[in-house]
Amino acid sequence: MPVRILHLAFAVNLSVVGAIALCAHYVWVEHPAYTWDYANYWNFFKSYGWELTQSPIAVAKDWMASIQSDDYNPSAVLPLLPFYLLFGGNRTSYITAIVLVYLIPTALTATAVSAAVARASMTIAIFVVCLTFPQFWQAALRGEPDIVGTFFLGSATLLLITSDFLSRSPVVYGLAIGSALYAPFLLRRWYAYSIVIFFVAAFVVGLAKRLYSGADVRSIMMLVLGLAVAGGTATVLGLSLQFAFIKKISAVSYGDLYSAYQRPISEHILIIARRASVYTWVPTVVGIIVAIHRRNFEAMFCLLAAVGTFFFFIQTQYLGIHHALPIFFWLTPLLIIGFQWLAEKLGTSLTPIAVPSVAALYLAVSPSSDSLNKFWSLFIPSENMRPLHLENFDQYQKLTNDLENNAKAGGKVAVFASSKQLSDSLLVALEPKLTPAMVLAPHIAAAQGFPLDLFDVDFGVTATPDQTHQAPGAQDNIVVPGLWIKEGKGFGQAFERVSEYRLQGMTAYLYRRVRAVTAEERTQLMNELARHYPGLPDLYPPSGKQ
């Protein structure tokens, strides 16, 4: 076995130890502010882990039912369940499982792809850069297991490069690529955007490479055949396993459904820019220039796939930290090319340039990363990667304690706020005992409407300023009722203020309902919401039609 392979194996084993330590410390120092996506798959991990201890057959049946009907199915957590059996369902066990089972293998795949694209050997230095690329860690440390899809997308990329864009064994490679590309969709449906772009980029760059090299028609037909086999394989697998789900989502306009998550193009660009640092963006740009100058078609495929995914995805919504994973994966080889070019100019190896990437990761996830001086801040993303922390945490604890005490008497609670600083999801995360008492507020106006149960809650929580996390006006179905409660208007006249709390960046108020909400007050609010959402009459019926 080559010495460099032994060195790489040692580096992987060492990375496992470092990753465990990092995950354990990260979870230990953060507040349990696990809202929405931060908690969704962790809850799957705990519920399916418990069910596995009772009946593995039941887990298999539930999984099959879920992939046919649910937008969020548990496929991504099932390979993590051995960690539940060994270490329990705590947050540290869950986050460590994501990193060891998904992130490190993805880093190895990125190493292989980068080495192939850069026409270099797989080395420890390349692995270190890929493993410590902060963008691979952002979603994982927040509890989102989506990087598992990037592993399969990277595997398909490696197969494409290994086959020289399907110049060799197009049927065999097509079957393997198609299987690899279906997996991300099964695990997380939003990977459909990257899968489509993969085919587009593979055809465009594969054709360009053949035309540049003067290949004949037969070679072009092999490219078409290979991609057709890959597409057919992915389609057959999808229809075989998820026919009902694919039929369901094909009738949904996700652009309309998630319009509240849309942003101007300038903001989309700023969002993606903030997720990397000067330390990584500069060599990536250098790598792009070098790749184009050297006519490196494999690098051009990665660039086209990354840029295409970005522009295709933002037609629906802005990129969450997990949505950006394929983009940064495909940019990794260009980063390596840029680092190699800089190393050549400096007359050194890649190792001295790779070493700062380790420090950059640990700085980025440090609780004190926001206090770094300007020099060190060049090495970390400007987007917050620190452990979750809530200012005035004692006030949050006071609020949840008050709600829990009231809920013990059977009271129902609603939170008319929707942000990472205040929401029903946050308060339940801070105090799980509130779960039975919480009546969930409608965070996506175009999908959830205004549940009538909210009129009958015993306690309501509001805040000043109003707390939303979507585009302005997109969450008036939460803002308007909360405002009416604060102003004592309409159905808000049925509530009286009990106490207030100084939370992070706001003042929150707890209200108690002192009488029943009248039919006239219900109609009044529904008419107001119908005015705000005239295009959604089924969700917000005017004239009190309920």
Order of alpha helices (4+ residues) and beta strands (2+ residues): alpha-alpha-alpha-alpha-alpha-alpha-alpha-alpha-alpha-alpha-alpha-alpha-alpha-alpha-alpha-alpha-alpha-alpha-alpha-alpha-beta-alpha-alpha-beta-alpha-beta-beta-alpha
